[in-house]
Amino acid sequence: MKSFQFGSVELHSLLKGLGVALAGALIVWIPTALSGIDFGVWTPLAVSLASVFVNFLRLWSNDNRPSIKQGSTFTNI
């Protein structure tokens, strides 16, 4: 790739880095914002929903596609 040019790979990497930076900022900000809220009797529900949401984000961010090894005879993709 020539200097001062972006291809789709570089753009994808840049956007992925932006997403990681924004996610990190949200991870720091959300507990601070939520600490001032009193959920009252709904606290157990709020905690469990927050846990489910964090697990959803963790699973969504992983690449869960089956890996294809070099020389594999598996062709039903």
Backbone torsions as a table, in degrees:
resi	resn	phi	psi	omega
1	MET	NA	136.0	179.1
2	LYS	-72.4	159.8	177.5
3	SER	-64.5	149.9	176.2
4	PHE	62.9	31.2	175.7
5	GLN	-134.9	144.9	176.3
6	PHE	-114.9	133.7	171.1
7	GLY	-101.6	-177.4	-178.6
8	SER	-66.8	-31.9	179.8
9	VAL	-67.1	-45.2	179.6
10	GLU	-65.8	-40.6	178.7
11	LEU	-64.4	-41.9	177.6
12	HIS	-61.7	-43.9	178.9
13	SER	-63.4	-40.4	179.1
14	LEU	-64.3	-44.8	179.1
15	LEU	-67.0	-35.7	177.4
16	LYS	-65.0	-42.3	176.8
17	GLY	-63.1	-39.6	176.8
18	LEU	-62.2	-42.6	178.6
19	GLY	-63.2	-40.6	178.3
20	VAL	-65.1	-42.2	179.4
21	ALA	-63.9	-43.5	178.6
22	LEU	-66.1	-38.9	178.1
23	ALA	-64.1	-40.9	177.4
24	GLY	-62.7	-41.4	178.2
25	ALA	-64.2	-40.0	178.7
26	LEU	-66.9	-38.2	179.7
27	ILE	-62.6	-34.6	178.3
28	VAL	-77.7	-37.9	-174.0
29	TRP	-77.5	-40.3	-172.9
30	ILE	-59.3	-48.2	178.7
31	PRO	-61.6	-34.0	178.1
32	THR	-66.1	-42.7	-179.6
33	ALA	-69.0	-39.0	-177.1
34	LEU	-77.8	-20.1	-177.0
35	SER	-67.3	-22.6	178.8
36	GLY	-87.2	-2.1	-178.3
37	ILE	-98.8	131.4	175.9
38	ASP	-100.6	111.0	-178.8
39	PHE	-83.4	-8.9	178.6
40	GLY	61.4	-130.2	-178.5
41	VAL	-71.5	-12.9	-179.8
42	TRP	-87.0	2.9	-177.9
43	THR	-56.3	-47.4	178.9
44	PRO	-59.4	-38.7	178.7
45	LEU	-67.6	-41.9	179.4
46	ALA	-63.2	-41.3	179.1
47	VAL	-66.2	-43.3	-179.4
48	SER	-67.6	-39.1	178.0
49	LEU	-66.8	-37.5	176.5
50	ALA	-64.2	-39.1	178.1
51	SER	-65.1	-42.0	178.3
52	VAL	-64.1	-40.5	179.9
53	PHE	-64.9	-42.2	178.0
54	VAL	-63.8	-41.7	177.6
55	ASN	-64.4	-39.2	176.1
56	PHE	-59.4	-46.7	179.8
57	LEU	-63.0	-38.0	179.5
58	ARG	-65.1	-45.5	-179.9
59	LEU	-68.9	-37.6	-179.1
60	TRP	-66.6	-33.3	-177.2
61	SER	-79.2	-16.4	179.8
62	ASN	-81.7	152.1	173.8
63	ASP	-90.1	104.2	-175.0
64	ASN	-98.8	13.2	178.6
65	ARG	-71.3	146.2	177.3
66	PRO	-66.3	140.2	-179.6
67	SER	-81.4	146.0	177.4
68	ILE	-110.5	115.0	-178.3
69	LYS	-86.0	150.2	178.1
70	GLN	-61.1	129.7	178.3
71	GLY	82.9	10.2	-179.6
72	SER	-71.8	145.5	178.0
73	THR	-97.5	3.3	179.7
74	PHE	-74.3	115.5	-176.1
75	THR	-116.0	-6.9	-178.4
76	ASN	-87.1	80.7	-175.4
77	ILE	-100.2	NA	NA
